[in-house]
Amino acid sequence: QVQLVESGGGLVQAGGSLRLSCAASGRTFSSYAMGWFRQAPGKERDLVAAISESGRYTYYADSVKGRFTISRDNAKNAEYLQMNSLNPEDTAVYYCAATHVVGDVALSNERDYAYWGQGTQVTVSS
């Protein structure tokens, strides 16, 4: 069982930056693929970025490529999402997700993830 707790959300002006963190419990964090998803009001939850267990492989949604960076620190059981050049379309609840994997792969499908955090709100004002 893995518990995930997000932090770092908040209100920021367009063009600004935020860094989200996800703290994970469990002794086998390094064997989990991780991801960040987001859900805007009235919309489905979508992948933002994903990272493999080693951190070597990453995957980004087209809408955030070049602006967001996903990373992880297995020694700290933590995952991060650095978000730059934010715009109002990035406003959403952001969720950390994890799943045990065999192999060093970044997973882009929401259905592949077994564990989810409660979410943190990111609001970008124009």
ChimeraX attribute file (.defattr): number of C-alpha atoms within 10 A of each C-alpha:
attribute: neighborCount
match mode: 1-to-1
recipient: residues
	/A:1	10
	/A:2	18
	/A:3	15
	/A:4	22
	/A:5	18
	/A:6	23
	/A:7	18
	/A:8	14
	/A:9	18
	/A:10	14
	/A:11	14
	/A:12	18
	/A:13	14
	/A:14	17
	/A:15	14
	/A:16	14
	/A:17	17
	/A:18	18
	/A:19	16
	/A:20	21
	/A:21	22
	/A:22	25
	/A:23	16
	/A:24	22
	/A:25	14
	/A:26	11
	/A:27	10
	/A:28	13
	/A:29	21
	/A:30	21
	/A:31	18
	/A:32	24
	/A:33	26
	/A:34	34
	/A:35	32
	/A:36	27
	/A:37	21
	/A:38	22
	/A:39	19
	/A:40	17
	/A:41	9
	/A:42	6
	/A:43	9
	/A:44	9
	/A:45	16
	/A:46	17
	/A:47	21
	/A:48	25
	/A:49	26
	/A:50	29
	/A:51	26
	/A:52	23
	/A:53	26
	/A:54	19
	/A:55	20
	/A:56	12
	/A:57	15
	/A:58	20
	/A:59	19
	/A:60	21
	/A:61	14
	/A:62	9
	/A:63	11
	/A:64	16
	/A:65	12
	/A:66	11
	/A:67	13
	/A:68	20
	/A:69	19
	/A:70	23
	/A:71	22
	/A:72	21
	/A:73	14
	/A:74	17
	/A:75	8
	/A:76	12
	/A:77	17
	/A:78	20
	/A:79	25
	/A:80	22
	/A:81	23
	/A:82	14
	/A:83	19
	/A:84	17
	/A:85	15
	/A:86	23
	/A:87	17
	/A:88	15
	/A:89	13
	/A:90	21
	/A:91	20
	/A:92	21
	/A:93	18
	/A:94	27
	/A:95	26
	/A:96	30
	/A:97	30
	/A:98	28
	/A:99	19
	/A:100	19
	/A:101	18
	/A:102	9
	/A:103	12
	/A:104	16
	/A:105	20
	/A:106	23
	/A:107	23
	/A:108	22
	/A:109	11
	/A:110	15
	/A:111	7
	/A:112	14
	/A:113	19
	/A:114	12
	/A:115	15
	/A:116	20
	/A:117	19
	/A:118	14
	/A:119	22
	/A:120	21
	/A:121	19
	/A:122	22
	/A:123	21
	/A:124	20
	/A:125	16
	/A:126	11
